[in-house]
């Protein structure tokens, strides 16, 4: 009976069924040394795997977002000077919370002044005049705030206006 594992079995030359790591007829094949790979190329035995993969550094594409158009210093200053009491300059510069603060102060002071003036003919004149005075005081504070914003706009470089 013939050996089925023989390279030249009953059907003549055929596939070899030798264990891995052995050459022809059971002789050990040369194994790569720790400093060379299977192809004879030198390898650093202490090399660590690259965190970016084995094909070199990955290229990253920088995605740019559309930039908002630059804000004009002159437009911001004019808005602060003429419409600063209602916060138009703050809305223009993208500072919505400050713009809403200006607008709220303007509306509250206007309502207090109108309520004090219209109600001054009634019997409680002192409290209504106090209400109108408080409205004027809030309006003056809001105007002072707008004036300070106007000066800050003039003092800042145009590149820092939206900040």
Buried (B, 14 or more C-beta within 10 A) or exposed (E): EEEEEEBEBEEEEEEEEBEEEEEEEEEEEEEEEEEEEEEEEEEEEEEEEEEEEEEEEEEEEEEEEEEEEEBEBEBBBBBBBEBBBBBBBBBBBEBEEBBEBBBBBBEBBBEBBEBBBEBEEEEEEEEBBEBBEBBEEBBEEBBEBBBEBBEEBEEEEEEEBEE
